[in-house]
């Protein structure tokens, strides 16, 4: 092609008669979703937007096909912060492929659920710390996965369900934009070897243990 240019300059558009272009609204490829349907973090496969799963001297995080709670696969997490200069070991799950998610309808009534077991032996707690980040990189409370989030006092080589109500994370108190949640961050403590499966969000109204009527109302009445 061959063209000519002339009078290539800046002009005041207010002085241009009948200048009224139809400008299309920009497309935001990372806009929030109006409905919370992105409930799956890990089930059989890793979603796009996951980082920190590379293998190095400190960690080896792998999807395996020979052990699973449900479906065909689980996530095997091996890590040791004492192997060299490891520092912080963590991974991020931007489970909607980096698109922000509107969680305003679920933060008070839903929970984060996953199944966990050890590769061998037992632990008193799950040595993980979890927090969420919004589109402006503000963080929720960091929640250590203690035994108050699962039945019994230990995890072992048998699968055990872990449920953390989202209310524990303090989305509103920490000032996050709950319509633009972006990532779940998982930090690994000490050393460990765990299998994780069915990592997802669930409605706690469907979980019996979270719907027991509160009847123990009396602290003191006539007698101790």
Secondary structure, 3 states (H helix, E strand, C coil): CCCCCCCCCCCCHHHCCCCCCCCCCCCCCCCCECCCCCCEEECCCECCCEECCCCCCCEEEEEECCCCCCCCCEEEEEEECCCCCCCCCEEEECCCCCCCECCCCCCCCEEEEEEEEECCCCECCCCEEEEEEECCCCECCCEECCHHHCCCCCECCCCEEEEEEHHHHCCCCCCCCCCCEEEEEEEECCEEEEEEEEEEEEEHHHCHHHCCCCCCCCCCCCCC
